[in-house]
Amino acid sequence: MTVSFFRRFLTILALLVAGSAQAAIPASQRQYLLDFYAATGGANWWHQDNWGSPAGTECTWYGVTCDQSTTTVVGLDLSNNHLVSPVGVPVPDWSALPGLVTLSLHSNQLAGPAPAIAGLVQLEFLSLGDNQFTGVLPTPAGLQHLQWYYALNNQFSGSLPPFDNVPALRVVGLRQNQFTGAIPSLTGAPVLEQLGLGYNQLTGTIPALPPGLQRLYVNDNQLTGPVPAAPNSLLTNDSQLCPNYLTPSVSNDWDVATGETPWHANCTAAPPGLGSIAAVPTLGEWALALLAMTAAALGVSTLRRNKV
């Protein structure tokens, strides 16, 4: 019975070893990692341990995390690792890693447009901050598990993406970019705790805030209008509303949250026309204006001739 037991044990052990040897990420995921390495100057990364090793070793490469079965990449953390991409050249589309839970590339020199994240349905943590990304910011809308959404200190431009159907979103950090337009509704992010939008070019009003918000940074924009009600969850002296062109009001809650009394001490009056939408002239109105300018020009010319 002892010999039989050991035979069964050795058989099971052999099967386990064989299964372990066969477990590997898909070839498409391996190829993406190799493409990403090449596109971001991998040979010059600060840390590149095991990158480029034979198939089956990908889960040992620096910054790569796989699931327990080692059959899919769930994490790519290459932050502060001297990744460089040429301006205008897109970073390879990370949708090739659909199982990503964590994507952290902050504090590098990545430039050009950032790929979309809509296909990363398991994503919980995204950090693209302190790079040189340009163009439209990838929208988080619809990502059910996303909690952290960082893209601060880049060159993203255009409108902020919608925060629709992101029920787990807790932290948004988008300061120091070139965003314009209004702050979108936050009703789709009901558990949001921190919202950082400072140092952009945002206009319009501040929307209603989620009930659990703890920190709000919208300073150094061009926001106008009244401030919304301050959630009871706001931390003391840990929010910033000004400089902006917000309408002054009496609010002890905002005084406490900003550490300023009054909270609007560093806000100023809006320049003429900011915060209001001027009516667009009709074609007829443009024509009348053009005739008026032409007549005025002819009149000035006549006066000049008379003076000569």
PyMOL commands that set and color helices and strands:
alter all, ss='L'
color gray80, all
select helices_A, chain A and resi 2-22+27-39+42-44+58-60+94-96+252-258+283-307
alter helices_A, ss='H'
color red, helices_A
select strands_A, chain A and resi 64-66+73-77+102-104+111-113+125-127+132-135+148-150+155-159+171-173+178-181+194-196+201-204+215-217+222-225+245-246
alter strands_A, ss='S'
color yellow, strands_A
deselect
rebuild
show_as cartoon
